[in-house]
Every structure is written in structure tokens, then in C-alpha cells.
Amino acid sequence: MNNELVIPPTSLSLIVTNKCTASCYNCCFACSPKNKDIFTLQEMKNYIDQSVQAYSTIKVLILTGGECFLLGSKLDKIIKYASNKGLLVRVVTNGYWAKSFKTAYNRLKTLVDLGLTEFNLSTGDEHQQWVPYENIINATIASLKLGMVTAINVETSDVSEFEIDDLKSDIRLQKYKNLFGKELLVLGGTWMPFKKSTEEEFRKNKESKDKKKKILVGQAKRCVSLFDAITINSTHKVHCCCGLASHYIPYLYVGSSKKHSLKFLYEYQFEDFLKIWLYTEGPKKILDFCLKLQGKPSIDTVDWHICQICAQIFQNEENIKILRENYQKVQLNVMMQYFILRKKRLKILKLNDYENKQESNTSNS
């Protein structure tokens, strides 16, 4: 391995199960109540141990799915275990369990006492077919009362019925208005169609619906999801990222954590120039490179999620062939840019380590 290329990760993301109480038609991980894969407690502990031993830069454990609350008591135990290791712990949930404020508060209070520090909810048109909006309000208010950083990720597209403003204008959240953007983050998690029928319907609806503003995520430049987290799904596959299209793109699968160490798999990514190119210049530039060599015009991706552009590249064999045969044309320039980005990233990581040590010294004095 070439250590001069490696950017150490800052988080461990465990997709603890592919089972979910919902069965969203366009779920990025194809989760549903029918799925059965789920981590054991020992497997999760092992992944935490491997990660923190290999990289002192890892500060956050992310528990997601599927639906991580289906872990039951194992969720409590792994939060306590990670917290005792000095990690911040974030959970990502659809809130199915928050049927009343009291239920939500009691469940979260237990987890906070064990070390939970960050709380993320997902909602939107598809989620609300399975989980009532009231659950989201119950869980949000409970989380805020417990003092956690709380984020609500709202499915966002040009044709969404439920939107961010609907949440922000809810009278029950108005008393927390001064927390918006601070302790309470309401995010537009840009929705992405994975089924052809849905994509065609999306395009049709978009043409007939006048929206106030455009979503410009498709113009995002480089991919910042890469080289930041060790991501392991419930079948023990390690992925380069937990982006929306990672489940659908074999190229973003690194290897099995049952066969190799997490350190080996994470650092193996840096042997691949194409991943460095994605991190440095992003999928839009790579797609344009492919189209130009095919003699085709650039595609307007203004309304696309950045992961859609990635899928457009890697689900087309002609693009793969072109990249294999022509990547040398940009290799030198991309690598020069990458080393500049890497230097900046390492500087930030060192600064964070310094600040954490300073805080620790202050608290111990």
C-alpha cells in the first residue's frame, strides 16, 4: 500500500441491518421488512475495535440501516460500548417506534444515558407511506429536550409534496425556532429514483410542475463522501461510501470484512486512480470526459443527485472501457490536485486532534 496516498477516516458507518419497518419503493439500500441480515453484538464490537485501533482519527460511530432500532437491546449495548471507547454516537432512524412523545422520550433518554450524542431522522413522501409524520415530531421534540444535536433529513425533489418548509412551519417546532441551523438541522436529502418507472414518472411530473427553486446538487463538483468513513453493510461488505447509489454500483464495493481487515480494505481504495479522480474532480467531470471521447454532448445534470451521475458512469460498459483506455490523459493533473486536497485534509485532522487533546487537558486540570 502507498501510505503517501491515504487519507485516514473520521467515522465508522455500520449499516447494521437491511431489514426495515418500511418498504420504500426507491430505498437506496433496497431495505424492507422481508430482509433478515443483521449484525450480532460481537460483530459490531469487533468492527469498532478494528477501526479505532487502526485509526486514531475515527471520532464518530454511525448506526444506520435499514432500521437500526430493530437491533433492540443490542442498540443500547453497542452505544454504551462505543461511548466507552471515546466515540460520539449517531443513530439514523425512520422513527417508527416514536408513537407518542412519552414513548419517544423514554427510549431516547435510555440511549442518551448510555452515550448517544447525535440523532438523525428521515422523512418525506415515501417514508410517510410507512411512518406517520406525527412520529417525527414526537422524536424530534424528545431529542431536543434531551439536548442532542438533532437532524431531520427530508426527501427533496422538484415534485415533492412534503417539503422542508412544511416541517419548519409546524407550530409545535416554533418554540425551538432559535435552534434551527444549530441544535436542530433540517436538511434536504435529495431524493433519487432507482426504479425506471419512477424515474420516468419523475421526469413527467417535473415538466408539469412549477417549482420556486431548482436543486443544484447535480452540479456539485468533487465527491466528499469518499475517503471519510469506513462503511460496512449488514452482509459484511465494505463500500467506498454510503452514497445513495453505492448498493447499485459494484465498483463501489471494496471487499468482504470476513476475508480482510478493515484497514487493508479501506486503504486498498487508494490504489485505484478512478476513486481518487472521483474524490478530486467529481463524477460530473468524469462523465463529461467519457461523453466527449464518445463524440456525444454533455448531459444537463442540474436536477440530478450527484450519486445519479456516478451511477450514469458505472452502469454503462462503454464508459468503463473509455476510462480504462484513456485515464492516463488526465492522471498527472488529477494527482497534483489530489495531493493538494490531501494536504489540506490532513492539516484539518491534525488540528482536530490538537483541539481534542486541549479540551481533555482542560477537563483534567
Long-range contacts (C-beta under 8 A, 24 or more apart in sequence): 1-264, 1-267, 1-268, 1-270, 1-271, 2-270, 2-271, 3-267, 5-270, 5-271, 5-276, 5-338, 5-342, 6-267, 6-270, 7-227, 7-228, 7-270, 7-342, 7-345, 7-346, 8-55, 8-57, 8-58, 8-349, 9-51, 9-55, 9-57, 9-58, 9-227, 9-228, 9-229, 9-230, 9-266, 10-57, 10-58, 10-59, 10-60, 10-228, 10-229, 10-349, 11-58, 11-59, 11-60, 11-61, 11-62, 11-228, 11-229, 11-230, 12-47, 12-48, 12-51, 12-58, 12-60, 12-61, 12-62, 12-87, 12-229, 12-230, 12-232, 13-62, 13-64, 13-229, 13-230, 13-231, 13-232, 13-242, 14-39, 14-44, 14-47, 14-61, 14-62, 14-63, 14-64, 14-232, 15-64, 15-65, 15-66, 15-231, 15-232, 15-233, 15-234, 15-242, 16-44, 16-63, 16-64, 16-65, 16-66, 16-68, 16-71, 16-234, 17-65, 17-66, 17-67, 17-68, 17-70, 17-71, 17-234, 18-65, 18-66, 18-233, 18-234, 18-235, 19-65, 19-66, 19-67, 19-70, 20-65, 20-66, 20-67, 20-70, 20-94, 21-67, 21-70, 21-94, 21-96, 21-130, 21-131, 22-67, 22-94, 22-96, 22-126, 22-127, 22-129, 22-130, 22-131, 23-130, 24-126, 24-127, 24-129, 24-130, 25-126, 25-195, 25-198, 26-126, 26-191, 26-192, 26-193, 26-194, 26-195, 26-198, 27-126, 27-194, 28-192, 28-194, 28-243, 28-244, 28-245, 28-246, 28-247, 29-65, 29-66, 29-233, 29-247, 30-247, 31-65, 31-66, 31-67, 35-66, 37-234, 37-235, 38-66, 38-70, 38-71, 38-234, 39-71, 39-74, 39-234, 40-74, 41-74, 41-77, 41-78, 43-236, 44-74, 44-78, 44-81, 45-78, 45-81, 47-230, 47-232, 47-257, 47-262, 48-78, 48-81, 48-82, 48-85, 48-87, 50-261, 50-262, 50-263, 51-230, 51-262, 52-85, 52-86, 52-87, 54-261, 54-262, 54-263, 54-266, 55-263, 56-353, 57-349, 57-352, 57-353, 58-87, 58-230, 59-87, 59-88, 59-352, 59-356, 60-87, 60-88, 60-89, 60-90, 60-118, 61-87, 61-88, 61-89, 61-90, 62-90, 62-91, 62-92, 62-229, 63-89, 63-90, 63-91, 63-92, 64-91, 64-92, 64-242, 65-92, 65-234, 66-234, 67-93, 67-94, 67-96, 68-92, 68-93, 69-93, 69-96, 69-97, 75-111, 76-110, 76-111, 76-114, 79-111, 79-114, 79-115, 79-116, 80-114, 80-115, 82-115, 83-114, 83-115, 83-116, 84-115, 88-117, 88-118, 89-115, 89-116, 89-117, 89-118, 90-117, 90-118, 90-119, 90-120, 91-116, 91-118, 91-119, 91-120, 92-120, 92-121, 92-122, 93-119, 93-120, 93-121, 93-122, 93-139, 94-121, 94-122, 94-123, 94-127, 94-130, 94-131, 95-121, 95-122, 95-123, 95-131, 95-135, 95-136, 95-138, 95-139, 96-130, 96-131, 96-135, 97-135, 98-135, 98-136, 98-138, 98-139, 98-142, 99-135, 99-138, 100-138, 101-138, 101-141, 101-142, 103-138, 104-135, 104-138, 104-139, 104-141, 104-142, 104-143, 105-142, 105-145, 105-146, 108-139, 108-142, 108-143, 108-146, 108-148, 109-142, 109-146, 112-146, 112-147, 112-148, 116-148, 117-148, 117-149, 118-148, 118-149, 118-150, 118-151, 119-143, 119-148, 119-149, 119-150, 119-151, 120-150, 120-151, 120-152, 120-153, 121-150, 121-151, 121-152, 121-153, 122-152, 122-153, 122-155, 122-189, 123-152, 123-153, 123-154, 123-155, 123-162, 123-167, 124-154, 124-155, 124-156, 124-160, 124-162, 124-189, 124-191, 125-155, 125-160, 125-161, 125-162, 125-191, 126-155, 126-191, 127-155, 128-162, 133-162, 136-167, 137-170, 137-172, 137-173, 140-173, 140-184, 141-172, 141-173, 141-176, 144-176, 144-179, 144-183, 144-184, 147-183, 148-183, 149-183, 149-185, 150-183, 150-184, 150-185, 151-184, 151-185, 151-186, 151-187, 152-184, 152-185, 152-186, 152-187, 153-187, 153-189, 154-186, 154-187, 154-188, 154-189, 155-189, 155-191, 156-188, 156-189, 156-190, 156-191, 156-215, 157-190, 157-191, 157-202, 157-215, 158-205, 158-206, 158-209, 158-211, 158-214, 158-215, 158-303, 159-202, 159-205, 159-206, 159-209, 160-191, 164-188, 188-215, 190-215, 190-217, 190-305, 191-305, 192-244, 192-245, 192-305, 192-307, 192-308, 194-245, 194-248, 206-303, 214-302, 214-303, 215-303, 216-302, 217-304, 217-305, 217-306, 218-284, 218-301, 218-302, 218-303, 218-304, 218-305, 218-306, 218-308, 218-309, 219-284, 219-301, 219-302, 220-282, 220-284, 220-306, 221-281, 221-282, 221-284, 221-285, 222-278, 222-279, 222-280, 222-281, 222-282, 222-341, 223-278, 223-279, 223-282, 223-283, 223-306, 223-310, 224-279, 226-269, 226-275, 226-278, 226-279, 227-269, 227-270, 227-279, 227-345, 230-262, 230-265, 230-266, 232-257, 232-262, 238-262, 238-265, 238-266, 240-269, 240-275, 243-306, 243-307, 243-310, 244-305, 244-307, 244-308, 245-307, 245-308, 245-310, 245-311, 246-307, 248-311, 248-315, 249-310, 249-311, 249-314, 249-315, 250-314, 251-314, 252-310, 252-314, 273-327, 273-331, 273-334, 273-335, 274-323, 274-327, 276-334, 276-335, 276-338, 277-327, 277-330, 277-334, 278-310, 279-338, 279-341, 280-334, 280-337, 280-338, 280-341, 281-334, 281-337, 282-306, 282-309, 283-309, 283-310, 283-312, 283-313, 284-309, 286-313, 286-323, 287-312, 287-313, 287-319, 289-322, 289-323, 289-326, 289-330, 290-316, 290-318, 290-319, 290-322, 290-323, 293-322, 293-326, 294-318, 294-322
